Amino acid sequence: MNTVYDWVTVAIFAGLVVLFLQRSTVAGPPRDSMLHYLAASAGCAVANYFGNKAVAGAGILYHLIAVAIIAGTLAFVHITLKPLDKPLP
């Protein structure tokens, strides 16, 4: 964990794990699919890759790509997984 991208993507991934564990304990029909969590996790991994390449000296374009993927992953999580919604009754 050497770069800011490592810390940010691991924090997002940890939030996904907590959300998954919370939702897996709730009785009733599942609210989301495992594929949604897979897509968000892949977004974290790809963003971390581009961010680490940028820090290693690949250029500003890699920083922009990494930040865009992180923003896209957060938007995907907010729209698809809806972590701030109240649980179903």
Sine and cosine of phi, psi and omega as CSV:
sin_phi,cos_phi,sin_psi,cos_psi,sin_omega,cos_omega
0.00,0.00,0.99,0.13,-0.10,-0.99
-0.96,-0.29,-0.38,0.92,-0.10,-0.99
-0.88,-0.47,0.25,-0.97,0.06,-1.00
-0.91,0.42,-0.50,0.86,0.03,-1.00
-0.91,0.40,-0.59,0.80,0.08,-1.00
-0.86,0.51,-0.75,0.66,-0.05,-1.00
-0.91,0.41,-0.68,0.73,-0.04,-1.00
-0.92,0.39,-0.73,0.69,-0.04,-1.00
-0.94,0.35,-0.57,0.82,0.06,-1.00
-0.93,0.37,-0.59,0.81,0.04,-1.00
-0.91,0.41,-0.66,0.75,0.05,-1.00
-0.90,0.43,-0.69,0.72,0.02,-1.00
-0.89,0.46,-0.65,0.76,0.04,-1.00
-0.89,0.45,-0.62,0.78,0.08,-1.00
-0.89,0.45,-0.63,0.78,0.07,-1.00
-0.89,0.45,-0.66,0.76,0.01,-1.00
-0.89,0.45,-0.70,0.71,0.01,-1.00
-0.89,0.45,-0.68,0.73,0.02,-1.00
-0.89,0.46,-0.69,0.73,0.02,-1.00
-0.89,0.46,-0.72,0.70,-0.01,-1.00
-0.90,0.43,-0.63,0.77,0.03,-1.00
-0.90,0.44,-0.70,0.71,-0.04,-1.00
-0.96,0.27,-0.39,0.92,0.00,-1.00
-0.97,0.23,-0.28,0.96,0.01,-1.00
-1.00,-0.04,-0.20,0.98,-0.04,-1.00
-0.99,0.14,0.76,-0.65,0.03,-1.00
-0.96,0.27,0.42,-0.91,0.03,-1.00
0.91,-0.41,-0.10,-1.00,-0.02,-1.00
-0.93,0.36,0.56,-0.83,0.01,-1.00
-0.91,0.42,0.64,-0.77,-0.03,-1.00
-1.00,0.06,-0.41,0.91,-0.06,-1.00
-0.54,-0.84,0.17,-0.99,-0.07,-1.00
-0.98,-0.22,0.40,-0.92,0.08,-1.00
-0.89,0.46,-0.47,0.88,0.00,-1.00
-0.90,0.43,-0.51,0.86,0.06,-1.00
-0.90,0.43,-0.67,0.74,0.02,-1.00
-0.93,0.37,-0.60,0.80,0.04,-1.00
-0.89,0.45,-0.69,0.72,0.01,-1.00
-0.89,0.45,-0.68,0.73,0.02,-1.00
-0.92,0.40,-0.63,0.78,0.03,-1.00
-0.92,0.40,-0.63,0.77,0.05,-1.00
-0.90,0.43,-0.61,0.80,0.07,-1.00
-0.87,0.48,-0.65,0.76,0.06,-1.00
-0.89,0.45,-0.69,0.73,-0.03,-1.00
-0.91,0.42,-0.69,0.72,-0.01,-1.00
-0.92,0.38,-0.66,0.75,0.03,-1.00
-0.89,0.46,-0.66,0.75,0.02,-1.00
-0.90,0.44,-0.64,0.77,0.03,-1.00
-0.87,0.49,-0.78,0.62,-0.02,-1.00
-0.91,0.42,-0.61,0.80,0.03,-1.00
-0.90,0.43,-0.68,0.73,0.02,-1.00
-0.92,0.38,-0.59,0.81,0.09,-1.00
-0.90,0.44,-0.62,0.79,0.00,-1.00
-0.91,0.41,-0.68,0.74,0.00,-1.00
-0.92,0.40,-0.52,0.86,0.01,-1.00
-0.96,0.27,-0.11,0.99,0.09,-1.00
0.93,-0.38,0.32,0.95,-0.04,-1.00
-0.98,0.20,-0.28,0.96,0.07,-1.00
0.84,-0.54,0.16,-0.99,-0.06,-1.00
-0.93,0.35,-0.47,0.88,0.01,-1.00
-0.87,0.49,-0.62,0.78,0.02,-1.00
-0.92,0.38,-0.57,0.82,0.10,-0.99
-0.89,0.46,-0.71,0.70,-0.01,-1.00
-0.90,0.45,-0.66,0.75,0.02,-1.00
-0.90,0.44,-0.70,0.71,-0.01,-1.00
-0.89,0.46,-0.71,0.70,0.00,-1.00
-0.91,0.42,-0.63,0.77,0.03,-1.00
-0.90,0.43,-0.65,0.76,0.01,-1.00
-0.93,0.36,-0.62,0.78,0.06,-1.00
-0.89,0.45,-0.71,0.71,0.03,-1.00
-0.90,0.44,-0.65,0.76,0.03,-1.00
-0.91,0.42,-0.63,0.78,0.03,-1.00
-0.91,0.41,-0.69,0.72,0.03,-1.00
-0.90,0.44,-0.63,0.77,0.05,-1.00
-0.91,0.42,-0.67,0.75,0.04,-1.00
-0.87,0.50,-0.71,0.70,0.01,-1.00
-0.89,0.45,-0.69,0.72,-0.03,-1.00
-0.90,0.43,-0.66,0.75,-0.06,-1.00
-0.99,0.17,-0.68,0.73,-0.13,-0.99
-1.00,0.06,-0.76,0.65,-0.08,-1.00
-1.00,0.03,-0.34,0.94,0.03,-1.00
0.73,0.68,0.92,0.40,-0.07,-1.00
-0.93,0.36,-0.31,0.95,-0.06,-1.00
-0.99,-0.12,-0.04,1.00,0.03,-1.00
-0.95,0.31,0.46,-0.89,0.07,-1.00
-0.96,0.27,0.50,-0.87,0.01,-1.00
-0.91,0.41,0.44,-0.90,0.05,-1.00
-0.92,0.38,0.56,-0.83,0.00,-1.00
-0.95,0.32,0.00,0.00,0.00,0.00
